[in-house]
Amino acid sequence: MESLLLRVGERFGRVEPRRRMRDCVRGLLGPVGRKNSWQIAEYAGHNSPHGLQRLLSWCQWDPDEIRDDLQDYVAERLGQPDGVLIVDDTGYSKKGTVSAGVQRQYL
């Protein structure tokens, strides 16, 4: 994962956003119970979520370039010359009749 973080980190002009991006990704992939900015910030050792929120709200970065970096990374690691990627939009039905939004849920 470090090579991916280094590759994507080049998309950020300054070291602070790179570090915040790294912390955010590690929090999203880590054993954080609830994936919200407070929980991720605490997991990363931050006092508040403001730095991570600033990364997502104000920092200049191109999500299309990062998506392409991730796609290249995955293809390099998992790709085969004759391979095909199949995305399965698997969902499950919620139980109960009084829950808000009792419709098919997608993971």
PAZA-885180 format. One record per atom (N, C-alpha, C): residue number from 0; residue in one letter; chain; atom name; x, y, z. Coordinates in steps of 0.1 Angstrom, whole numbers. Layout:
<sites>
(NUM, A, A, CA, (X, Y, Z));
...
</sites>
This chain:
<sites>
(0, M, A, N, (8, -12, 0));
(0, M, A, CA, (0, 0, 0));
(0, M, A, C, (9, 13, 0));
(1, E, A, N, (20, 12, 6));
(1, E, A, CA, (29, 24, 6));
(1, E, A, C, (32, 29, -8));
(2, S, A, N, (35, 20, -17));
(2, S, A, CA, (38, 24, -31));
(2, S, A, C, (26, 32, -37));
(3, L, A, N, (14, 27, -34));
(3, L, A, CA, (2, 34, -39));
(3, L, A, C, (1, 48, -32));
(4, L, A, N, (3, 49, -19));
(4, L, A, CA, (2, 62, -13));
(4, L, A, C, (13, 72, -18));
(5, L, A, N, (24, 66, -21));
(5, L, A, CA, (35, 75, -27));
(5, L, A, C, (31, 80, -41));
(6, R, A, N, (25, 71, -49));
(6, R, A, CA, (21, 74, -62));
(6, R, A, C, (10, 85, -62));
(7, V, A, N, (0, 83, -53));
(7, V, A, CA, (-11, 92, -52));
(7, V, A, C, (-6, 105, -46));
(8, G, A, N, (3, 104, -36));
(8, G, A, CA, (8, 116, -30));
(8, G, A, C, (14, 126, -39));
(9, E, A, N, (19, 122, -50));
(9, E, A, CA, (25, 131, -60));
(9, E, A, C, (14, 141, -66));
(10, R, A, N, (2, 137, -64));
(10, R, A, CA, (-9, 146, -69));
(10, R, A, C, (-12, 158, -60));
(11, F, A, N, (-6, 158, -48));
(11, F, A, CA, (-8, 169, -39));
(11, F, A, C, (5, 177, -39));
(12, G, A, N, (4, 190, -40));
(12, G, A, CA, (16, 199, -41));
(12, G, A, C, (23, 201, -28));
(13, R, A, N, (17, 199, -17));
(13, R, A, CA, (24, 202, -4));
(13, R, A, C, (24, 189, 5));
(14, V, A, N, (33, 189, 14));
(14, V, A, CA, (34, 177, 23));
(14, V, A, C, (22, 175, 32));
(15, E, A, N, (16, 186, 37));
(15, E, A, CA, (5, 185, 47));
(15, E, A, C, (-7, 178, 41));
(16, P, A, N, (-11, 181, 29));
(16, P, A, CA, (-22, 174, 23));
(16, P, A, C, (-18, 159, 20));
(17, R, A, N, (-6, 157, 16));
(17, R, A, CA, (-2, 143, 14));
(17, R, A, C, (-3, 135, 27));
(18, R, A, N, (1, 140, 38));
(18, R, A, CA, (0, 133, 51));
(18, R, A, C, (-15, 131, 55));
(19, R, A, N, (-23, 141, 52));
(19, R, A, CA, (-37, 140, 55));
(19, R, A, C, (-44, 129, 47));
(20, M, A, N, (-40, 129, 34));
(20, M, A, CA, (-45, 119, 25));
(20, M, A, C, (-41, 105, 30));
(21, R, A, N, (-29, 103, 33));
(21, R, A, CA, (-24, 90, 39));
(21, R, A, C, (-32, 86, 51));
(22, D, A, N, (-34, 96, 60));
(22, D, A, CA, (-41, 93, 73));
(22, D, A, C, (-56, 89, 70));
(23, C, A, N, (-61, 96, 60));
(23, C, A, CA, (-75, 93, 56));
(23, C, A, C, (-77, 79, 50));
(24, V, A, N, (-68, 76, 41));
(24, V, A, CA, (-69, 63, 35));
(24, V, A, C, (-66, 52, 45));
(25, R, A, N, (-57, 53, 54));
(25, R, A, CA, (-54, 43, 64));
(25, R, A, C, (-66, 42, 73));
(26, G, A, N, (-72, 53, 77));
(26, G, A, CA, (-84, 52, 85));
(26, G, A, C, (-96, 45, 78));
(27, L, A, N, (-98, 48, 65));
(27, L, A, CA, (-108, 41, 58));
(27, L, A, C, (-106, 26, 57));
(28, L, A, N, (-93, 22, 55));
(28, L, A, CA, (-90, 8, 54));
(28, L, A, C, (-88, 1, 67));
(29, G, A, N, (-86, 9, 78));
(29, G, A, CA, (-83, 3, 91));
(29, G, A, C, (-95, -2, 99));
(30, P, A, N, (-93, -6, 111));
(30, P, A, CA, (-103, -11, 120));
(30, P, A, C, (-112, -1, 127));
(31, V, A, N, (-115, 10, 120));
(31, V, A, CA, (-123, 21, 126));
(31, V, A, C, (-138, 16, 125));
(32, G, A, N, (-145, 17, 137));
(32, G, A, CA, (-158, 12, 137));
(32, G, A, C, (-168, 19, 129));
(33, R, A, N, (-168, 32, 130));
(33, R, A, CA, (-176, 41, 121));
(33, R, A, C, (-167, 49, 113));
(34, K, A, N, (-170, 49, 100));
(34, K, A, CA, (-161, 56, 91));
(34, K, A, C, (-166, 71, 89));
(35, N, A, N, (-164, 79, 100));
(35, N, A, CA, (-167, 93, 98));
(35, N, A, C, (-155, 101, 101));
(36, S, A, N, (-155, 114, 99));
(36, S, A, CA, (-143, 122, 100));
(36, S, A, C, (-137, 122, 114));
(37, W, A, N, (-146, 122, 125));
(37, W, A, CA, (-141, 122, 138));
(37, W, A, C, (-134, 109, 141));
(38, Q, A, N, (-140, 97, 138));
(38, Q, A, CA, (-134, 84, 141));
(38, Q, A, C, (-121, 82, 133));
(39, I, A, N, (-120, 86, 121));
(39, I, A, CA, (-108, 85, 113));
(39, I, A, C, (-97, 94, 118));
(40, A, A, N, (-101, 106, 122));
(40, A, A, CA, (-91, 115, 128));
(40, A, A, C, (-85, 110, 141));
(41, E, A, N, (-94, 105, 149));
(41, E, A, CA, (-89, 99, 162));
(41, E, A, C, (-80, 87, 159));
(42, Y, A, N, (-83, 78, 150));
(42, Y, A, CA, (-75, 67, 146));
(42, Y, A, C, (-61, 72, 141));
(43, A, A, N, (-61, 83, 134));
(43, A, A, CA, (-48, 88, 128));
(43, A, A, C, (-40, 96, 139));
(44, G, A, N, (-46, 98, 151));
(44, G, A, CA, (-39, 106, 161));
(44, G, A, C, (-41, 121, 160));
(45, H, A, N, (-51, 125, 153));
(45, H, A, CA, (-54, 140, 152));
(45, H, A, C, (-63, 144, 164));
(46, N, A, N, (-63, 156, 168));
(46, N, A, CA, (-71, 162, 178));
(46, N, A, C, (-85, 164, 174));
(47, S, A, N, (-87, 167, 161));
(47, S, A, CA, (-100, 170, 156));
(47, S, A, C, (-100, 166, 141));
(48, P, A, N, (-112, 166, 135));
(48, P, A, CA, (-113, 162, 121));
(48, P, A, C, (-111, 173, 111));
(49, H, A, N, (-108, 185, 116));
(49, H, A, CA, (-107, 197, 107));
(49, H, A, C, (-97, 195, 96));
(50, G, A, N, (-85, 189, 99));
(50, G, A, CA, (-75, 187, 88));
(50, G, A, C, (-80, 178, 77));
(51, L, A, N, (-86, 167, 81));
(51, L, A, CA, (-92, 158, 71));
(51, L, A, C, (-103, 164, 63));
(52, Q, A, N, (-112, 172, 70));
(52, Q, A, CA, (-122, 179, 63));
(52, Q, A, C, (-117, 189, 53));
(53, R, A, N, (-107, 196, 57));
(53, R, A, CA, (-101, 206, 48));
(53, R, A, C, (-95, 199, 36));
(54, L, A, N, (-89, 188, 38));
(54, L, A, CA, (-84, 180, 26));
(54, L, A, C, (-95, 177, 16));
(55, L, A, N, (-106, 173, 21));
(55, L, A, CA, (-117, 169, 12));
(55, L, A, C, (-125, 182, 7));
(56, S, A, N, (-125, 193, 14));
(56, S, A, CA, (-132, 204, 10));
(56, S, A, C, (-125, 215, 2));
(57, W, A, N, (-112, 217, 6));
(57, W, A, CA, (-105, 229, 1));
(57, W, A, C, (-92, 226, -7));
(58, C, A, N, (-86, 215, -4));
(58, C, A, CA, (-73, 212, -11));
(58, C, A, C, (-75, 210, -26));
(59, Q, A, N, (-66, 214, -34));
(59, Q, A, CA, (-66, 212, -48));
(59, Q, A, C, (-61, 198, -52));
(60, W, A, N, (-70, 190, -57));
(60, W, A, CA, (-66, 177, -62));
(60, W, A, C, (-76, 172, -72));
(61, D, A, N, (-72, 164, -81));
(61, D, A, CA, (-81, 159, -92));
(61, D, A, C, (-85, 145, -89));
(62, P, A, N, (-97, 142, -86));
(62, P, A, CA, (-101, 129, -83));
(62, P, A, C, (-100, 119, -95));
(63, D, A, N, (-101, 125, -107));
(63, D, A, CA, (-99, 116, -119));
(63, D, A, C, (-85, 111, -120));
(64, E, A, N, (-75, 120, -117));
(64, E, A, CA, (-61, 115, -117));
(64, E, A, C, (-58, 105, -107));
(65, I, A, N, (-64, 107, -95));
(65, I, A, CA, (-62, 97, -84));
(65, I, A, C, (-69, 84, -88));
(66, R, A, N, (-81, 85, -94));
(66, R, A, CA, (-88, 72, -98));
(66, R, A, C, (-79, 65, -108));
(67, D, A, N, (-73, 72, -118));
(67, D, A, CA, (-64, 66, -127));
(67, D, A, C, (-52, 59, -121));
(68, D, A, N, (-46, 66, -111));
(68, D, A, CA, (-35, 61, -104));
(68, D, A, C, (-39, 48, -97));
(69, L, A, N, (-50, 47, -90));
(69, L, A, CA, (-55, 35, -84));
(69, L, A, C, (-58, 24, -94));
(70, Q, A, N, (-64, 28, -105));
(70, Q, A, CA, (-67, 18, -115));
(70, Q, A, C, (-54, 12, -120));
(71, D, A, N, (-44, 20, -123));
(71, D, A, CA, (-31, 15, -128));
(71, D, A, C, (-24, 6, -117));
(72, Y, A, N, (-25, 10, -104));
(72, Y, A, CA, (-19, 2, -93));
(72, Y, A, C, (-26, -12, -92));
(73, V, A, N, (-39, -12, -93));
(73, V, A, CA, (-46, -25, -92));
(73, V, A, C, (-43, -34, -104));
(74, A, A, N, (-42, -28, -116));
(74, A, A, CA, (-39, -35, -128));
(74, A, A, C, (-25, -41, -127));
(75, E, A, N, (-15, -34, -122));
(75, E, A, CA, (-2, -39, -121));
(75, E, A, C, (-1, -50, -111));
(76, R, A, N, (-9, -50, -100));
(76, R, A, CA, (-8, -60, -90));
(76, R, A, C, (-16, -72, -93));
(77, L, A, N, (-28, -70, -99));
(77, L, A, CA, (-38, -81, -100));
(77, L, A, C, (-40, -85, -115));
(78, G, A, N, (-36, -76, -124));
(78, G, A, CA, (-39, -78, -138));
(78, G, A, C, (-32, -90, -144));
(79, Q, A, N, (-39, -96, -154));
(79, Q, A, CA, (-34, -106, -162));
(79, Q, A, C, (-37, -102, -177));
(80, P, A, N, (-28, -106, -186));
(80, P, A, CA, (-30, -101, -200));
(80, P, A, C, (-44, -105, -205));
(81, D, A, N, (-50, -116, -201));
(81, D, A, CA, (-63, -120, -206));
(81, D, A, C, (-74, -118, -195));
(82, G, A, N, (-71, -110, -185));
(82, G, A, CA, (-80, -109, -174));
(82, G, A, C, (-92, -99, -176));
(83, V, A, N, (-102, -101, -169));
(83, V, A, CA, (-114, -93, -170));
(83, V, A, C, (-118, -89, -155));
(84, L, A, N, (-121, -77, -153));
(84, L, A, CA, (-126, -72, -140));
(84, L, A, C, (-142, -72, -141));
(85, I, A, N, (-148, -79, -131));
(85, I, A, CA, (-162, -79, -130));
(85, I, A, C, (-166, -73, -117));
(86, V, A, N, (-174, -62, -117));
(86, V, A, CA, (-179, -56, -106));
(86, V, A, C, (-193, -61, -103));
(87, D, A, N, (-195, -66, -91));
(87, D, A, CA, (-208, -72, -87));
(87, D, A, C, (-215, -63, -77));
(88, D, A, N, (-226, -57, -81));
(88, D, A, CA, (-233, -48, -73));
(88, D, A, C, (-243, -56, -64));
(89, T, A, N, (-237, -62, -54));
(89, T, A, CA, (-244, -71, -45));
(89, T, A, C, (-251, -63, -34));
(90, G, A, N, (-264, -66, -32));
(90, G, A, CA, (-271, -59, -21));
(90, G, A, C, (-278, -69, -12));
(91, Y, A, N, (-284, -64, -2));
(91, Y, A, CA, (-292, -73, 7));
(91, Y, A, C, (-304, -65, 12));
(92, S, A, N, (-314, -73, 15));
(92, S, A, CA, (-327, -67, 20));
(92, S, A, C, (-326, -64, 35));
(93, K, A, N, (-330, -52, 39));
(93, K, A, CA, (-331, -49, 53));
(93, K, A, C, (-343, -57, 60));
(94, K, A, N, (-341, -61, 72));
(94, K, A, CA, (-351, -67, 79));
(94, K, A, C, (-360, -57, 87));
(95, G, A, N, (-372, -59, 89));
(95, G, A, CA, (-381, -50, 96));
(95, G, A, C, (-390, -42, 88));
(96, T, A, N, (-400, -36, 94));
(96, T, A, CA, (-409, -28, 87));
(96, T, A, C, (-410, -13, 92));
(97, V, A, N, (-403, -11, 103));
(97, V, A, CA, (-404, 3, 109));
(97, V, A, C, (-391, 10, 108));
(98, S, A, N, (-381, 4, 102));
(98, S, A, CA, (-368, 11, 100));
(98, S, A, C, (-369, 21, 89));
(99, A, A, N, (-362, 32, 91));
(99, A, A, CA, (-361, 42, 80));
(99, A, A, C, (-354, 36, 68));
(100, G, A, N, (-360, 38, 56));
(100, G, A, CA, (-353, 34, 44));
(100, G, A, C, (-353, 19, 43));
(101, V, A, N, (-364, 12, 44));
(101, V, A, CA, (-364, -2, 43));
(101, V, A, C, (-365, -6, 28));
(102, Q, A, N, (-354, -4, 22));
(102, Q, A, CA, (-353, -8, 8));
(102, Q, A, C, (-340, -15, 6));
(103, R, A, N, (-337, -21, -5));
(103, R, A, CA, (-325, -28, -8));
(103, R, A, C, (-313, -19, -5));
(104, Q, A, N, (-303, -25, 3));
(104, Q, A, CA, (-291, -18, 7));
(104, Q, A, C, (-280, -24, -1));
(105, Y, A, N, (-271, -15, -6));
(105, Y, A, CA, (-259, -19, -14));
(105, Y, A, C, (-247, -17, -6));
(106, L, A, N, (-238, -26, -6));
(106, L, A, CA, (-225, -25, 1));
(106, L, A, C, (-214, -19, -8));
</sites>
